Amino acid sequence: MRPPVAPTGWSRWLVPPAALSVHLSIGQAYAWSVFKPPLESALDLSGTQSALPFQLGIVMLGLSAAFGGTLVERNGPRWAMTVALVCFSSGFLLSALGAATEQYWLIVLGYGFVGGIGLGIGYISPVSTLIKWFPDRPGMATGIAIMGFGGGALIASPWSAQMLESFGADSGGIALAFLVHGLVYAVFMTLGVLLVRVPGDRSAPSGARGTARTATPTGPQVSAKQAIRTPQFWCLWLVLCMNVTAGIGILEKAAPMITDFFQDSSTPVTASAAAGFVALLSAANMAGRIGWSSASDLMGRKNVYRLYLGAGALMYLLIALYGDASKPLFVLCALVILSFYGGGFATAPAYLKDLFGTYQVGAIHGRLLTAWSLAGVLGPLIVNWVSDSQEDAGKHGSSLYGLSFTIMIGLLVVGFVANELVRPVHARHHVPAPRESADDTADRDHQQPA
């Protein structure tokens, strides 16, 4: 499947909606918790078992992005979005079969393994293309798309809950909800497949009118194979891993955490208020992806990561010291941390572009996302293991989280130091002469006059 080339005068502002249609769909992953209680009840699962599809999905996201990144660069965004559509929707259909037959392993295979591949390929599918369309504002461009992944749960959560209420929370109702998800997301993601375009050499370069710019790479260019041999890549890998670990530690346990913090206060947090807190965190996650990534175009990538990691450590410290004394302080600090969590994801592609150029930036980004795979396991493990051990020791309330928050502060400091070590990539790692990716070559071939 050759990447479709934009005709002369094609508006570059049509590309972010194409990316959003994919990211809003795969962002459903953050709403998996809606299915946990019904699955536990219908299939007699433990909390650990019901979390397995989500955990496997995040692991497969990072692995498929790493191994599929080069294929995405070679075959273009339409191919990648099509693969993401097939895998993500098929994952739901397999899960529907698993729920209908009460075979939980099919749900794990479908949603976690097959759907997780769709998550990874879909996540990186528009990144390289957006950076080529918006060389002047790469942070904003990738932030718009990746914002959709953070905001997908705001749509999927109430939608899924309503379906379970209408269809029933038994295995048959869960199966029907999975089936509807698979079909609807297939239609919605098809819009992105049909709309996406790559810039061509004959596209008008007038950014002021919102039209295409030329795709000629400028500045240092580094291949994906060479990038992973540089210390800059691994410093940024560590930065992303630490930032994601700190954010997902709160996100995964948000509702019980705020309930525990204020259970001994005169106004304990109700279940509905805790659910509202989770929704606020999702909104902060989404807003941070577009807000902070856009700010990075002005502040610089290194400076904005200094903010994520340094101020993030301060927010954790404030929660640990004073969080149980003030609900507004607890909520505000958690929202800031989650905005940094989202912003870290959205700023990473632009940071990579600054360091390694646009040549194979999508493939490099895919390899970087293996940091997310580790953090997706590490963050929840730290918070849950520590709180469980503290509870076994007879502690309760906010004291369940003191040690885990201290660990998170230490991890953010490690990330801060790693960010300070990032330097421009040495010239020996650059490609020896101006080269074009497969996408650019196909663009030029399509632009030959008839």
Disulfide bonds with the S-S distance in Angstrom:
none
